[in-house]
Every structure is written in structure tokens, then in C-alpha cells.
Amino acid sequence: MKFDLDKTIEVLERTPLLLEALLKNLSDEWSLSNEGEETWSPYDVVGHLIHGEKTDWIKRLEIILAEEGNKTFEPFDRFAQFEESKGKTLNQLLSEFKEIRNYNLQILRSKNITSADFTKKGMHPALGEATLVNLLSTWVVHDLNHLSQISRVMAKQYKEEVGPWIEYLPVLK
């Protein structure tokens, strides 16, 4: 599929709703379990998504769209959620994510982005040049990647219990 801003927003606006439907009021066994050492639980993933909303997507979009100034993005701390989420419940994180995502989508819509803006560039500190289309496409795929991760982590909680059906459940392999 070719990039389309409206289709991008279709997914971005649904992510908080999907997470809320899947995770709200879920028991700790589902929400705090992970796949082993140095892996993330659904709780950790939601915290990570919040940190991205606060420090990554819109800030980088604004750098790309700026007429002047330094075009280099600030490095993103992919593990900041471990500190930032301390003391919060999963339901609090879900609410916070929904609120900040809605706010960021308002900002995105207010930019009145045109196809002429799509090729504007910023500089990722590790990956090099990136266009606005690259950034916005990555935002969507990042969401989908983490939705998949959450589903996989949750599915693996019953890996042993599915018995012979494991052969038909690639998510468990």
C-alpha cells in the first residue's frame, strides 16, 4: 500500500482503543508476564508507547517540518518506561496513553500536511536521513509491532496448556 495520511491516522487512532479493550482490568498474570529475561510485559509495552508519544513522534515531525534549524532528532530512550511507569497501574497507563495519543493526533491534524511535505527530511542519530513519510509510516508499524508483541506474550502464557494444538499456533513458536 502506498502511504496515505488518512489511512495512517485510521490505525493510530485505534491503537489506544485496542489496548484498552485487550488489557483494561486484566489480571496481573496476563499484564505483568513476559517471555523471560530482558523481555517486556504488556504493562512495559504500554509504558514504552507513552514515552514515544511524549518524546518521539511529534517532536520529530516538528523537526522535519521546521523551515530552519538543526534537523537531527534527539536519541530515543527505548527503556525509559521502566522508570516512568513506576507506581502506576496498567489502567492508569492505558488512560494516559489514550489521552496523549489523542492530543498528538490533534497536533498531527493541525499541521495540515500536504504531499509536498512528505519528502521533507530529518536526521536520525543512528539511522541517518528519514523523510516525513518514513517517520509516519514507522509510527503506524511501531504500533502494530507492539500490538503483535503483546498478543504473543499473552499467548505464550498458555504455551504448555494448549497441548497438541501447538502445531497449529505459530504465535507460540
C-alpha positions as semicolon CSV with decimal commas, in nm:
position;residue;x (nm);y (nm);z (nm)
1;M;0,000;0,000;0,000
2;K;0,125;0,348;-0,080
3;F;0,147;0,593;0,208
4;D;-0,176;0,777;0,284
5;L;-0,203;1,015;0,580
6;D;-0,571;0,944;0,639
7;K;-0,506;0,569;0,645
8;T;-0,216;0,631;0,881
9;I;-0,443;0,815;1,122
10;E;-0,700;0,532;1,095
11;V;-0,457;0,296;1,265
12;L;-0,301;0,546;1,506
13;E;-0,639;0,645;1,649
14;R;-0,740;0,283;1,704
15;T;-0,432;0,167;1,897
16;P;-0,542;0,309;2,235
17;L;-0,888;0,158;2,190
18;L;-0,745;-0,184;2,104
19;L;-0,510;-0,175;2,401
20;E;-0,788;-0,069;2,633
21;A;-1,020;-0,345;2,505
22;L;-0,748;-0,609;2,544
23;L;-0,581;-0,500;2,868
24;K;-0,810;-0,290;3,087
25;N;-0,884;-0,458;3,422
26;L;-0,681;-0,761;3,320
27;S;-0,525;-0,972;3,594
28;D;-0,156;-0,930;3,669
29;E;-0,078;-1,279;3,538
30;W;-0,167;-1,156;3,191
31;S;-0,044;-0,798;3,210
32;L;0,284;-0,836;3,400
33;S;0,413;-1,161;3,250
34;N;0,682;-1,155;2,983
35;E;0,880;-1,402;2,772
36;G;1,180;-1,424;3,001
37;E;1,483;-1,217;3,093
38;E;1,514;-0,880;2,923
39;T;1,172;-0,906;2,755
40;W;0,869;-0,687;2,803
41;S;0,528;-0,748;2,953
42;P;0,213;-0,583;2,815
43;Y;0,249;-0,332;3,102
44;D;0,602;-0,246;2,986
45;V;0,490;-0,207;2,625
46;V;0,217;0,042;2,717
47;G;0,472;0,244;2,916
48;H;0,704;0,239;2,615
49;L;0,427;0,363;2,387
50;I;0,358;0,652;2,625
51;H;0,724;0,750;2,628
52;G;0,724;0,753;2,247
53;E;0,420;0,979;2,243
54;K;0,592;1,221;2,480
55;T;0,938;1,232;2,326
56;D;0,946;1,091;1,976
57;W;0,681;1,108;1,705
58;I;0,551;1,465;1,724
59;K;0,887;1,613;1,822
60;R;1,050;1,451;1,521
61;L;0,761;1,552;1,294
62;E;0,810;1,913;1,403
63;I;1,185;1,893;1,336
64;I;1,117;1,762;0,985
65;L;0,855;2,029;0,912
66;A;1,063;2,318;1,053
67;E;1,191;2,551;0,784
68;E;1,520;2,612;0,961
69;G;1,733;2,476;1,241
70;N;1,903;2,154;1,331
71;K;1,732;1,859;1,163
72;T;1,889;1,594;1,387
73;F;1,650;1,405;1,614
74;E;1,723;1,355;1,982
75;P;1,810;0,993;2,062
76;F;1,514;0,792;2,190
77;D;1,546;0,604;2,518
78;R;1,376;0,272;2,439
79;F;1,384;0,170;2,806
80;A;1,262;0,488;2,981
81;Q;0,927;0,327;3,063
82;F;1,082;0,122;3,342
83;E;1,136;0,439;3,547
84;E;0,846;0,646;3,416
85;S;0,582;0,378;3,480
86;K;0,683;0,307;3,840
87;G;0,391;0,333;4,081
88;K;0,127;0,341;3,807
89;T;-0,135;0,078;3,740
90;L;-0,192;-0,062;3,394
91;N;-0,531;0,109;3,385
92;Q;-0,360;0,442;3,459
93;L;-0,111;0,381;3,178
94;L;-0,389;0,293;2,935
95;S;-0,572;0,614;3,021
96;E;-0,253;0,820;2,990
97;F;-0,172;0,663;2,653
98;K;-0,521;0,729;2,519
99;E;-0,507;1,091;2,630
100;I;-0,162;1,169;2,491
101;R;-0,226;0,983;2,165
102;N;-0,548;1,179;2,109
103;Y;-0,360;1,502;2,182
104;N;-0,081;1,407;1,941
105;L;-0,330;1,323;1,667
106;Q;-0,486;1,667;1,713
107;I;-0,140;1,817;1,662
108;L;-0,080;1,598;1,358
109;R;-0,410;1,705;1,201
110;S;-0,345;2,072;1,281
111;K;-0,025;2,067;1,072
112;N;-0,230;2,049;0,750
113;I;0,035;1,826;0,598
114;T;0,038;1,812;0,219
115;S;0,205;1,570;-0,020
116;A;0,475;1,834;-0,070
117;D;0,573;1,781;0,296
118;F;0,613;1,404;0,257
119;T;0,970;1,426;0,123
120;K;1,096;1,670;0,386
121;K;1,376;1,517;0,589
122;G;1,522;1,492;0,933
123;M;1,829;1,311;1,057
124;H;1,803;1,008;1,283
125;P;2,111;0,995;1,511
126;A;2,180;0,628;1,432
127;L;1,996;0,554;1,106
128;G;2,061;0,867;0,901
129;E;1,821;1,060;0,681
130;A;1,449;0,996;0,714
131;T;1,154;1,156;0,536
132;L;0,824;1,254;0,692
133;V;0,665;0,953;0,519
134;N;0,930;0,729;0,678
135;L;0,852;0,871;1,023
136;L;0,472;0,849;0,994
137;S;0,485;0,500;0,842
138;T;0,714;0,387;1,122
139;W;0,474;0,529;1,383
140;V;0,198;0,301;1,247
141;V;0,419;-0,005;1,210
142;H;0,563;0,056;1,558
143;D;0,211;0,041;1,700
144;L;0,131;-0,276;1,505
145;N;0,460;-0,434;1,608
146;H;0,385;-0,377;1,976
147;L;0,024;-0,496;1,942
148;S;0,165;-0,816;1,795
149;Q;0,421;-0,837;2,074
150;I;0,153;-0,803;2,341
151;S;-0,056;-1,076;2,178
152;R;0,246;-1,306;2,150
153;V;0,349;-1,253;2,514
154;M;-0,004;-1,319;2,632
155;A;-0,044;-1,628;2,411
156;K;0,277;-1,777;2,549
157;Q;0,127;-1,779;2,898
158;Y;-0,072;-2,085;2,783
159;K;0,201;-2,243;2,570
160;E;0,215;-2,561;2,774
161;E;-0,161;-2,579;2,824
162;V;-0,260;-2,592;2,455
163;G;-0,119;-2,942;2,425
164;P;-0,114;-3,089;2,075
165;W;-0,273;-2,777;1,920
166;I;0,065;-2,605;1,948
167;E;0,128;-2,736;1,594
168;Y;-0,145;-2,501;1,465
169;L;-0,044;-2,197;1,671
170;P;0,262;-2,028;1,516
171;V;0,240;-1,747;1,771
172;L;0,376;-1,994;2,029
173;K;0,685;-2,091;1,830
